[in-house]
Amino acid sequence: MADLQEGNIVIIGSGLIGRSWAMVFASGGFKVKLYDIVQEQVSTALVDIRRQMEELQKSEMLRGKLSVEEQLKLISGCSDLKTALEGALHIQECVPENLDIKQKIFSEIDLLIGDSTILGSSTSCLSPTSMFNGLKHVKNCIVAHPVNPPYFVPLVELVPHPQTELATVDRTYHLMKRIGQSPVKIMKETDGFVLNRLQYAVISEAWRLVQDGVISPRDVDIVMSEGLGMRYAFLGPLETAHLNADGFKSYCERYGEGINRVLTTFGSVPDFTGKTAEKIDTALWEDLPNKDEQLITRREWRNSCLSHLAKLKEKMKKN
């Protein structure tokens, strides 16, 4: 097979994120070992990965230069941690978002890896300090936070521990670029990293607008998907402002006073419980009996949209 890469990638955890990461690395030509504590979970994950890849091929959305069968041959499963970690170039942890669980698996991995293996975590909010303190190989540890699902959304936030070596950041950055992801370097720890801080700010104001009776839950989502989201699919908020005036300084001069006035009207941080939560939840369900099927259908639709958007963005970059 052409376009194969040297070194093994180990995915710790065979859930949705772990499966998607396995597919991403295989699309880049890497051998992938998918580890979980129960062999049945691993087997189920491998079956699901095949299903997803075959559907992606049918829709012409499969990533990478290798065929489905070539990529599937690169992915194997394992329920023995020591065996899984043999020859590991990079480990991507994808266990549940629970500090105790993550600390436990990291302490086990720390005893089994060499000095050149990088240990990355997919955590969305837990700080590197809380997870990696005290590990012998802390200099090789880094948060590599993907966006769900990483196969369709390429952003990866790289957040180092204070003792993480610069070489670890650089190696992880280049690895992510090699497999087609879009890594960004977070220069210091901050609660929630960057993506979730921005996301939570939007969710909080959306909540307040619904709570205050300004707009319905469905319509506030339309404001994002058919308004701001159209821009943000290609430009961030800072360049959007830059282009909406004669540069960013011009934007601040023109609109700064209005921005300050509006910001002072923002309410307190919501507690995300009670009647508003029920109102939003009710509005987002369709009037159908099977909620699980609704979620599966909408997730598949979302993934299809993201896949088409990713293809369009790639095409636009080449123009």
Secondary structure, DSSP 8 states (H G I E B T S, - for coil): --S--SSEEEEE--SHHHHHHHHHHHHTT-EEEEE-SSHHHHHHHHHHHHHHHHHHHHTT---SSS-HHHHHHHEEEES-HHHHTTTEEEEEE---S-HHHHHHHHHHHHTT--TT-EEEE--SS--HHHHHTT-TTGGGEEEEEE-SSTTT--EEEEEE-TT--HHHHHHHHHHHHHTT-EEEE--S--TTTTHHHHHHHHHHHHHHHHHTTSS-HHHHHHHIIIIIHHHHTTS-HHHHHHHTTTSHHHHHHHHHHHHHHHHTT--------SHHHHHHHHHHS-S-S-HHHHHHHHHHHHHHHHHHHHHHHHHHHH-
